[in-house]
């Protein structure tokens, strides 16, 4: 995709892709993540991002979830975003904007799954796509293990093609981010397999520059997955979680409490 952007003269590139996986299918995934923050962040008042401190987000209402009534799925997405938008340490704010009835999604556009090869919001919930999309982005069998994915796009210099760092904070400048869910799975509201609000809140965490964290291992006696610490931002989806836990809050506040002066 970055080769396509370069040929087209675009001043942004894909920097990072974060997958959410499921713990009981496919190969067992173990993790010992401590990064807490991604290597790129938003720049307040950036002229190529509307010149505001707000983070604009929208919901694509074309690629909808077919497993639950759309008003319920829509409400779950809003609650997932508000989980982060109401943390007391920060006032970003996250501002929802209209989708104008368009099928949003740069990644899906480039890969031939609809979408639009352009964006409007900083953070786009681009919707539920078929399993074939996840086999393309995750390799053969990707649709069997990937629940959701967040793409981070960063700005690059028009001349050199190198990432920009406008506020000199040592992080690359985020251009926009996109979130997709896998329609191959059965989704629901307040059910373990698979709860819309939990998965999307995790992906929105990536959208707000949080990485995966927590040690994940199998208990030798029970063969159950164990998390140290348990967090919404663990790399593996395990169960319904409609609140931010200690490390989630601490990591979020370390990034956003000084916004817009960080």
Secondary structure, DSSP 4 states (H G I P E B T S, - for coil): -HHHHHHTT-SEEEEEEEEEEETTSSS---EEEE--B-SEE--TT-GGGTT-S-EEEEE-SSS--SSS-HHHHHHHHHHHHHHHHT-TT----EEE---TT---BHHHHHTTSS-BSS-SSSEEEEEEE-HHHHHHHH-TTHHHHEEEEEEEEEEB-TTT-PBP-TT-SSSEEEEEEEEEEETTS--BSS-STTBHHHHHHHHHHHHTTB--EEEEEE-TTT--EEEES--TT-SEE-S---S--HHHHHHHHHHHTTTT--
